[in-house]
């Protein structure tokens, strides 16, 4: 994108995480990597300001006075651009064609904006939410609202010489003294812009709602792999810009899949760029970040563990529950391998052996599996309560059954209430001696014809022996080079995900793993 177009937004310290998502969604697109970015600083920290500067943003201290009438002066405050494209901090770019639609509409007509109307939205509810703010501008404004519906000023584009800029500012200047109610002042400049555009419709391009989808008015649908948010009504077009309000900012929501069923995910931007540097995830894998569901998860110190097969010194965060600091979770890459493998089995029965505090179970549940979990720790009511709380916070869409018990005996007990067996297994239980092979042998009779078994911690030769057992039985095997080494064994119509090991690491393959690579 050339310098004649400027992207503009604003944030304070509390909304900065949302702004980060918007900026990442801009910079992650090839067309947006070098785009001009201006940001109003409404009270960010010094560290947040520096992060924006690294992203190439120029900052301006925001006016926090009544009406916040800075946006109507963008061409004056940031001169030198032909088009100004405003994007609220709590909106993010899914498809670049929406950005192109705003820019083209502004260049052609003067302003481009999307109505806050769509058959998927509750029109009476939308009108009711705007009545008080439109009433500030007099009865004719209220009639326009009822006739045309509101326009959403959270995303818009304006040509520098468009007449709406002056009309917008005049609308604010002429009416700002009519209220001192804080909730109405928050809407003041947005309503003034909507009226300026409605009154000058000859110079305003109205874009479809998919260019600025208000997720709090109608939850999107989702592609089968969970990667693309879609309009909830046919023909289910991919959304261009996803806009979520405060109540929908960080929570997980169950979203309907095109082929049936549902997947749960946040409505904010989810991508590799959102991860910390020590949270490597292979570029081929779809990102899901359920950290908010695990308030006790922290970066641990590997010196707290005395396990002889723990691979130390890698540049990846060792994630632990602060209440059990000596035992690590799957790291970020490993959890994503598990989640992405499980996505292909959406709606099918799965068995997990060993869930610790539920980190791996959550990644499985978020793939939409019908999940059974076995772990002796589940006999502890505090552990059960914590696992359930994390799962419930993720709003997973399948079913999860938690069974306290030791494998392999508990596998046979669970099989009594699971006729037909399982299509997907995750074996991450006892890693010592014959236990991993015993788990694989216990699971195999209950494996459906099209089936995958995933193993963690092949750094232990005892776990590797379990995978070798399945390989000798005719199962195909793929090894994933991660911190603790993972593998998937499969049979039938199964297509394991690809994985690119972290290129920063000189990966060493233990001798006992080599037979799996033949």
Buried (B, 14 or more C-beta within 10 A) or exposed (E): BEEEBBBBBBBBEEBBBBBBBBBBBBBBBEEBEEBBBBBBBBBBEEEBBEBBEEBEBEBBEBBEEBBBBBBBEBBEBBEEBBBBBBBBBBBBBBBBEBBBBBBBBBBEBBBBBBBBBBEBBEEEEBBEBBEBBBBBBEEEBBEBBEEBBBBBBBBBBBBBEBBBBEBBBEBBEEBBEEBEEEEBBEBBBBBBBBBBBBBBEEBBBBBBBBBBBBBBBBBBBBBBBBBBBBBBEEEBBBBBBBBBBEEBBEBBBBBBBEEEBBBBBBBBBBBBBBBEEEBBBBEEBBBBBBEBBBEEBBEBEBEEBEBEBBBEEBEBBBBBBEEBBBBBBBBBBBBBBBBBBBBBBBBBBBBBBBBBBBBBBBBBBBBBBBBBBBBBBBEEEEBBEBBBEBBEBBBBBBEBEBBBBBBBEBBEBBBEEBEEBBBBBBBBBBBEEEBBBBBBBBBBEBBBEBBBBBBBBBBBBBBBBBBBBBBEEEBBBBBBBBBBBBBBBBBEEBEBBEBBEBEEBEEEEBEBBEEBEE
